[in-house]
Amino acid sequence: MKEYYRVLQLTDTHLYPADYENGFRAIAALVNASDPDLAVFTGDNFFGKDGQDARFYRRVADFFAEKGIKWAALLGNHDGECNSMNRKQIIELVESLPASVVKSNPIGRRYGNFFVDTPFEGVSLAMLDSGDYATFPERIRSRFSSPYAALTEEQIAFYKENAAGKKAVFVYLHIPLNEYLKAYYLALANCKVVYGALRENISSDGSLRRRGDVVCSPAVNTGFFEAARSVGNLKAVFAGHDHLNDFAVEYKGVILAFGQRSYSDPKQAYGFAKRGFTDFSGGTVTDIFADGSFKLRQLFLKDI
């Protein structure tokens, strides 16, 4: 058995048919450079009409199967909006594809809630569908500070039941938890940021592009972080969603990390170049050990 279990997080590729070839080359380069045991796309993955998205998912699956690498794709807030398939159909397709570890396991209208066991006893990954958009009452409660959904009470119960008794759990989802922003400021104030920075909706000259949402968390906090932490084995949470944020910080004994945006078309309005930043597309690599300890690092396309 290997000394570690390696997970490569890929996120927010936002690939349309015109970007498929460049995006596929980026994905392949990151996989080849990291040699993971599991690759996880944490949402806003591949878009397209007339079945183009489904064909691309199949192409990606064949790539992983040929390399003997397991993979998973979780849902982001945009998955299903610009697709031939709705959210349920995307997850059901990914579940059926070669080398996929995905399980649909719908909880309400959330699809893709499941645990992945590593080769190490009691060490697991939790994959959750963080949803897309908040209900109107939730947006009112937040004074319209965020349009995004939160994990549901049913998902929290599912997590606690399945995480109980494990040695270590690592969570993957799309929309960052509400605790991310406070955690970053605390770490910054104490000079304890593990790596990365807060950049979302901040211009390259440091000015705020619009009010709020420098971390694009849910409109309401349904308490997942504290509930998961109360089980006693939560090691880290990995999110996507925010294209420019790429920090990792420790908060109450848990690492809260953003994945590197894995591909950015320079023409995209929400890409690095259009926002005045150097392109730091890449992936997040986590080596997990038998005792539940782990090491994480950023992997940049520009360095491959």
MOHU-V892972 format. One record per residue. N is the residue number from 1. RES is the residue in one letter. PHI is phi as a letter, one per 40 degrees, with the letter a starting at -180 (999 if undefined). D_FIRST is the distance of its C-alpha to the first C-alpha in whole Angstrom. Layout:
# MOHU-V892972
N,RES,PHI,D_FIRST ; N,RES,PHI,D_FIRST
This chain:
# MOHU-V892972
1,M,999,0 ; 2,K,c,4 ; 3,E,c,7 ; 4,Y,b,8 ; 5,Y,b,10 ; 6,R,b,13 ; 7,V,b,16 ; 8,L,b,19 ; 9,Q,c,22 ; 10,L,b,25 ; 11,T,a,28 ; 12,D,f,32 ; 13,T,c,32 ; 14,H,f,36 ; 15,L,c,36 ; 16,Y,c,39 ; 17,P,d,40 ; 18,A,c,41 ; 19,D,b,38 ; 20,Y,d,36 ; 21,E,c,35 ; 22,N,c,35 ; 23,G,c,33 ; 24,F,c,30 ; 25,R,c,30 ; 26,A,c,29 ; 27,I,c,26 ; 28,A,c,25 ; 29,A,c,26 ; 30,L,c,24 ; 31,V,c,21 ; 32,N,c,21 ; 33,A,c,21 ; 34,S,b,18 ; 35,D,f,16 ; 36,P,c,14 ; 37,D,c,12 ; 38,L,a,15 ; 39,A,b,19 ; 40,V,b,22 ; 41,F,c,25 ; 42,T,b,27 ; 43,G,h,30 ; 44,D,f,34 ; 45,N,c,32 ; 46,F,b,34 ; 47,F,b,38 ; 48,G,i,40 ; 49,K,b,43 ; 50,D,f,44 ; 51,G,g,40 ; 52,Q,c,39 ; 53,D,c,36 ; 54,A,c,35 ; 55,R,c,35 ; 56,F,c,33 ; 57,Y,d,30 ; 58,R,c,30 ; 59,R,c,30 ; 60,V,c,27 ; 61,A,c,25 ; 62,D,c,25 ; 63,F,d,24 ; 64,F,c,21 ; 65,A,c,21 ; 66,E,c,21 ; 67,K,c,19 ; 68,G,g,16 ; 69,I,b,16 ; 70,K,c,16 ; 71,W,a,20 ; 72,A,a,22 ; 73,A,b,26 ; 74,L,c,28 ; 75,L,c,31 ; 76,G,b,34 ; 77,N,c,37 ; 78,H,c,38 ; 79,D,c,36 ; 80,G,h,39 ; 81,E,c,42 ; 82,C,b,42 ; 83,N,b,40 ; 84,S,c,41 ; 85,M,b,39 ; 86,N,c,39 ; 87,R,d,36 ; 88,K,c,36 ; 89,Q,c,36 ; 90,I,c,33 ; 91,I,c,31 ; 92,E,c,32 ; 93,L,c,31 ; 94,V,d,28 ; 95,E,d,27 ; 96,S,c,28 ; 97,L,c,26 ; 98,P,d,23 ; 99,A,g,20 ; 100,S,c,21 ; 101,V,b,20 ; 102,V,c,23 ; 103,K,b,25 ; 104,S,c,29 ; 105,N,f,30 ; 106,P,c,33 ; 107,I,b,34 ; 108,G,g,38 ; 109,R,b,38 ; 110,R,b,35 ; 111,Y,b,32 ; 112,G,g,28 ; 113,N,b,28 ; 114,F,a,24 ; 115,F,b,21 ; 116,V,b,17 ; 117,D,c,15 ; 118,T,c,11 ; 119,P,c,8 ; 120,F,c,9 ; 121,E,d,12 ; 122,G,g,16 ; 123,V,b,15 ; 124,S,b,16 ; 125,L,b,18 ; 126,A,b,22 ; 127,M,b,24 ; 128,L,b,28 ; 129,D,c,31 ; 130,S,c,33 ; 131,G,g,36 ; 132,D,b,39 ; 133,Y,b,42 ; 134,A,c,44 ; 135,T,c,47 ; 136,F,c,50 ; 137,P,d,50 ; 138,E,c,47 ; 139,R,c,48 ; 140,I,c,52 ; 141,R,d,50 ; 142,S,c,48 ; 143,R,f,52 ; 144,F,f,50 ; 145,S,c,48 ; 146,S,a,45 ; 147,P,c,45 ; 148,Y,c,41 ; 149,A,c,40 ; 150,A,b,38 ; 151,L,c,35 ; 152,T,c,37 ; 153,E,c,37 ; 154,E,c,36 ; 155,Q,c,33 ; 156,I,c,33 ; 157,A,c,33 ; 158,F,c,30 ; 159,Y,c,28 ; 160,K,c,29 ; 161,E,c,28 ; 162,N,c,25 ; 163,A,c,24 ; 164,A,d,25 ; 165,G,g,23 ; 166,K,c,20 ; 167,K,c,18 ; 168,A,a,19 ; 169,V,b,20 ; 170,F,b,20 ; 171,V,b,23 ; 172,Y,b,24 ; 173,L,a,28 ; 174,H,c,31 ; 175,I,c,34 ; 176,P,c,33 ; 177,L,c,34 ; 178,N,c,37 ; 179,E,c,36 ; 180,Y,d,35 ; 181,L,c,38 ; 182,K,c,39 ; 183,A,c,36 ; 184,Y,c,36 ; 185,Y,c,40 ; 186,L,c,39 ; 187,A,c,36 ; 188,L,c,38 ; 189,A,c,41 ; 190,N,b,39 ; 191,C,f,37 ; 192,K,b,34 ; 193,V,c,33 ; 194,V,c,29 ; 195,Y,a,30 ; 196,G,g,32 ; 197,A,a,36 ; 198,L,c,38 ; 199,R,b,40 ; 200,E,d,40 ; 201,N,f,44 ; 202,I,b,45 ; 203,S,c,47 ; 204,S,c,46 ; 205,D,c,49 ; 206,G,g,48 ; 207,S,c,50 ; 208,L,c,49 ; 209,R,c,49 ; 210,R,a,50 ; 211,R,c,50 ; 212,G,g,47 ; 213,D,f,44 ; 214,V,c,42 ; 215,V,b,39 ; 216,C,c,39 ; 217,S,c,38 ; 218,P,c,40 ; 219,A,c,43 ; 220,V,b,43 ; 221,N,b,40 ; 222,T,c,39 ; 223,G,g,37 ; 224,F,c,33 ; 225,F,d,32 ; 226,E,c,34 ; 227,A,c,33 ; 228,A,c,29 ; 229,R,c,29 ; 230,S,c,31 ; 231,V,c,28 ; 232,G,g,27 ; 233,N,b,23 ; 234,L,c,24 ; 235,K,b,22 ; 236,A,a,23 ; 237,V,b,25 ; 238,F,b,25 ; 239,A,b,29 ; 240,G,b,30 ; 241,H,g,34 ; 242,D,c,36 ; 243,H,c,36 ; 244,L,b,37 ; 245,N,c,35 ; 246,D,a,32 ; 247,F,c,31 ; 248,A,b,29 ; 249,V,a,30 ; 250,E,b,29 ; 251,Y,b,32 ; 252,K,f,32 ; 253,G,g,28 ; 254,V,b,27 ; 255,I,c,26 ; 256,L,b,28 ; 257,A,b,27 ; 258,F,c,29 ; 259,G,c,27 ; 260,Q,c,29 ; 261,R,d,31 ; 262,S,c,29 ; 263,Y,a,32 ; 264,S,b,36 ; 265,D,c,39 ; 266,P,c,42 ; 267,K,c,44 ; 268,Q,c,43 ; 269,A,c,45 ; 270,Y,b,42 ; 271,G,c,40 ; 272,F,c,40 ; 273,A,c,43 ; 274,K,c,45 ; 275,R,c,45 ; 276,G,g,45 ; 277,F,b,42 ; 278,T,c,39 ; 279,D,c,37 ; 280,F,b,33 ; 281,S,d,32 ; 282,G,i,28 ; 283,G,a,25 ; 284,T,b,23 ; 285,V,b,19 ; 286,T,b,17 ; 287,D,c,14 ; 288,I,b,13 ; 289,F,b,11 ; 290,A,c,10 ; 291,D,c,14 ; 292,G,g,15 ; 293,S,c,17 ; 294,F,a,17 ; 295,K,b,18 ; 296,L,b,20 ; 297,R,a,22 ; 298,Q,c,25 ; 299,L,b,25 ; 300,F,b,28 ; 301,L,d,29 ; 302,K,c,32 ; 303,D,c,30 ; 304,I,c,28
